[in-house]
Amino acid sequence: MLMCALGVAPVALGQCDWQTLADPGAEVFEGLFEPEVRSMLEADLASGRFVFAGGLFTRIGGVDATTVAAWEGTSWQSVGGGLEISGPARFENPPVLNDMAVYDAGEGPDLYVVGAFNMTDPFGAAIPADQIAMWNGVTWQPVGGGLGPVGLSGIGAQPTVLEVYNGELYAGGFLRTDFGSPADSLARWDGVSWRDAGGAFRLASGDVGRTHAMAVYDGKLFVGGSFATAPGGVVASNLASWDGASWSTVGGGVDGEVWSLAVHDGALFVGGRFDNTRSGPAANIARWDGAALIALGDGVTVVENGAVLSMHSHMGSLFVGGAFSHAGGIDSPNLARWDGVWSAVDGPITGTPSLPWILPAVHTLSSATLGGDGLLVGGYFDEVAAGVRAGSLAKLSCESCYADFDGDGALTIFDFLGFQNAFDAGEDIADCDGDGSLTIFDFLCFQNAFDAGCE
């Protein structure tokens, strides 16, 4: 029997359409800054299912919402009064939410957020919270003693990323114990207290390095950032893995900063701003298959000071976002798709910054079902397609063609072979009739889909 070399191929995507989630989009501080959406995710909390958006803004869709807002499918609302910085004026230190994650510390799933803030609900029952807080659907709560106080003019601890691994919540960024953080580089929360993950990531100079991205793959926590060594002195060029007890290098790492990690099609994808892996040239993106870091064709062409900032596996494709101009030589500003080959995403994602050091970029990608299946896209941009203004957040909805099982754009015998391979392997994708079991009726369902075509 013919088997697909890389497992189940992606389901082909047809026409993709943009949906604007807010009119107007994100707004911020009466023009003092540019609005940015840095994190988006859909979450089920005790209070219901919401799409949460966080970043640098004070309003979304005309609703007052400082740094974080919730969308229930038709409209936006504030999340417990939002997050704020007390003390310095906003033009010195604006409050910012950098990342979000859902974590269950034993009493159900809650939303955790990190960023530059030191209080929650500033206009209500204000609660001190040093750069990390938990939203249980009703109120904000601090998380232990926090991740360190907000520093003036960016000098201080700067948490930027969250991930859940082995029942603990990991927080990374620029964390330093001498700035009041509970650990250097990376800290973990078990629901009761903070502790480190074996020590600090360090630059070649010996200074504390930064962790920018995390993902769980093959039973390990992978961490990317800007560092030369992982805790314990393990040589790890900007990329390392943690099994809960010790750190390891990952294929020799890459020769520049890692800003994003994602799991797709049985492999770990690494994005950022780099030129090479140990295996050879790789323009800003590579795939780790457990043995080596491999280039993705011609890679991604980033703009000056740009990078691959976000990646997400959605409907069988890897969507790649950031600040770039081309992917695989194809013109596709700031958002592209990888299916074994590069393709452009209907757009482009563009912006007209009044502050020249803020690049139009896609910062966050996540799947959502509210209002229909789609890909949440957040960042700094004005338009997601010619004449379609979005205000830094939107949703991309793509039609799929189940019958084009190998994703090559044509219906052939190889689609049947791909479906049979998935069925034999017990893959969920082969449950064509959706009854929770794999039977002859799934073959009949696939035959009907094939006969109906993809138009």
Secondary structure, DSSP 8 states (H G I E B T S, - for coil): ----TTSS---EEEEEEEEE--SS-EE-GGGSS--EEEEEEEEEETTEEEEEEEEE-SEETTEE-SSEEEE-SS-EEESTT-EE--SS-TTTS--EEEEEEEEESSSSEEEEEEEE-SEE-TTSS-EE-SSEEEE-SS-EEE-TT-S----GGG-S-EEEEEEEETTEEEEEEE--GGGT-SSSSEEEE-SS-EEESSS--B-TTSSB-EEEEEEEETTEEEEEEE-SEETTTEE-SSEEEE-SS-EEE-TT-BSSEEEEEEEETTEEEEEEE-SEETTEE-SSEEEE-SS-EEE-TT-EEE-TT--EEEEEEETTEEEEEESEEEETTEE-TTEEEESSSEEE-SS--B---SSTTS--EEEEEEEE-TTSSEEEEEEE-SEEETTEE-TTEEEEEEEEETT-TT-SSS--HHHHHHHHHHHHTT-GGG-TT-SSS--HHHHHHHHHHHHH---
